[in-house]
Amino acid sequence: MSNALLSIQILPHTPGGESVLPYVDRAIEIIKASGVPYRVAPLETTMEGELNQLLSIVQEMNEAMTVMGCPSVISQIKVYYNPEGGASMDRLLEKYPDGQ
C-alpha cells in the first residue's frame, strides 16, 4: 500500500529560451517508465507510491533536464505522506470521478 502522493511541476531553464514542452514530455516519460500510478494535470503531475521511490523519480527527472542541456531546473513539489499507508489518488478523488 502506498504511503505518499507527490505532485510535481517541473520548470526547466531551457537552452536559448526553447519551449519547455519537450522537456516536460521527457519528465512525464520518466514517471511513466517508473511504473508508479500517476495523473497528468494542466499544471502538475501527481504520482502515488512509496515516498523514497517518488523522491528518486524527482531526482531522475531533474537529472534528465540537465542531460538535455538545461543549466538549471526548478521542481515545485507537494507531498502527502501517511506512514501507515493509504495514500491513494482514487480514495482522495472518489467524490469527483469526472474531475468536477
N, C-alpha and C positions, 0 to 999 in steps of 0.2 A: 504494500500500500504506500502510495506517495506521501512524502512529508512536506512537500513545498510546491508552491506555484511561483514562477518567476516571470515577470513581464519585462521586456527589454525594448528600448528604442535605441537603435544604433545610429550614430551620426558621424560618419567618416569625413575627415577633411580630405577631399578628393584632389588628386593632382590636376592643376590647371583649372580648378573650378568645375570639373566634369559633373554630370548628373550623378546623384547618389544611387539611382535606381539599380544599376548593375551590381553595385556593392551590397545593397540591401538584399537583392536576389541571392547573392552568394551567401550572405549571412543566414538567410532562410534555408538554403540548401544544406548548410551545416546542421541546422536544427533538424531538418527532415532526416538527414543521414544518421543522426544520433539515435533515432527510434523512439524518442520520448513523444508523448501526446503533446500537440501544440495547436494553437489557433492564431491565425494572422488577422489582425485588425488594421484599420487605416493608419494608426499612429504608433502601434506597438504590436509585438507578438508575445503571447503567453505560452509558457511551457509548464508541464507537470512532471514531477519526478522527485528524486532524492536531491536535497539541497546541494551536496557536494558535486553531484553529476551536473546539475544545472549551471553551477558556477564554472565548472570546467568547460561547458559548452560556450559560455560567455567569453572565457579566455580564448578558446579556439576561434570564435568569431572575430575578436579583436586582432588576434594574430593574423588571420586571413586578410583583414583590411590592410595591414602593413605589407604583407606579401604582394598585395595588388597595387602597392605604390602609395598608399595614404601615409602621410607623415605623422598623423595623429588621429585618434578616434575618441569620441565621447560615447559612452554607453550609459544611458539612464535606465536604472532597473528598480523594480518594486518587487519585494519578496513577501509572500505569505508563508509562514513556517509553522508547522504543527508537529512537534516531535513525536506525538502519539500516532501520527498518520492521519489519513482522512482529508488531505489536501486534494480537492478534486474540482476541476473546472465544471464538470457536469453537475455536481452537487450544488455549487455556488450559483449556477445559471439555470437550475431546474425551473424556476418561475418564469424564465424568459426563453422558451425554446426557439423562438424565431429571432432572438436578438432584440426584441422590442420591449 
